[in-house]
Amino acid sequence: MAEGVTPTIQFTAAPGLVAAARRWQSWLAHERRLSANTVLAYSYDLASFFTFLSHHLDAEPDLEDMAALRVADFRAFLARRIMDGIGQRSNARALSAIRGFFGRLDHEKLCHNPALGMLRAPGVGPSEPRPLSVDQARATVAAVGGFATAPWMAKRDTALVMLLYGVGLRLGEALGLNLGDLPAGAPGGDATLTITGKGGKQRMAPLLAVVRAALDDYIAACPYTLEADSPLFVGARGRRLNPGVVQRQLRRVRGALGLPETATPHALRHSFATHMLAGGAGMRDIQELLGHASLSTTQRYTEVDADSLLKSYAAAHPRAKGRGGP
């Protein structure tokens, strides 16, 4: 079982079906090489399905029951979840997990059920951007360092969050940077940073002087010697920083500041775009800065009610004149 997957997840099912579920978990982790969190999420989805069937069939389901399930049974499971307030995106993931499990049952020649092939997945529209207000974004920058366990880590976390919000990077893009990716020269003014985004596509992004100063402050305090090909952001052991560390710190900030659950590292990227849009930046400019392949992806930001978020935003994003930075 992959690290982080809880082997004691309770599957309410007959022993033969539970054994098949355990093998499926192992296959997801070791053959598909899915992340531990993904394996765990799929496992909970399957466990939820088994629990539903135990009530729906009035008995613990077994392999024979799996083969006999009808389209109506699967639809009843999804309907039950909707009644319980579970969203379409989560239902789509659960159905994907169930399809995958039945695929393994078929592969192992344990049972075959054609009903799933006649069931359409729940419609899932694009997720809406969930930006922070300017005050929330600035408070996040100011607060994140307070949860670090060492002064140099506080400087690291602050510089990273400033980079996400001030440049609009994806978390993976920021953590993928090496020291040599920073532009050379004195950080006296704004510079340009080359970002390698999805699909290996490169784009140019402005590196604000205030963000560069925070990066330099972190680099000077870092206890590890960073070379040009060294990761820019490192963890406690000097290796490339794990995104889970950043996500954990943002969860702590959310709790301390009373921010919504949507205040994630990616929300800082959304905030960058939304605040730029409210400050007068053109849609094409934002598309270029974010590295979106399609303008339609960028246009989702126009659906955000910027006025409710940006009353305190007097002079656009911190890139604008007279603003000190994120």
Buried (B, 14 or more C-beta within 10 A) or exposed (E): BBEEBEEEBEBBBBEEBBBBBBBBBBBBBEEEEBBBEBBBBBBBBBBBBBBBBBEBBEEBBBBEBBBEBEBEBBEBBBEBBEEEEBEBEBBBBBBEBBBBBBEBBBEEEBBEBEBBEEBEEBEEEEEEBBBBBBBBBBBBBBBBBEBBEEEBBBBBBBBBBBBBBBBBBBBEBBBBBBBEBBEEEEBEEBBEBEBBBEEEEEBEBBBBBBBBBBBBBBBEBBEBEBEEEBBBBBBEEEEBBEEEBBEEBBBBBBEBBEBEEBBBBBBBBBBBBBBBBBBEBEBEEBBBBBBBEEEEEBEBBEEBEBEEBBEEBEEBBBBBEEBEBB
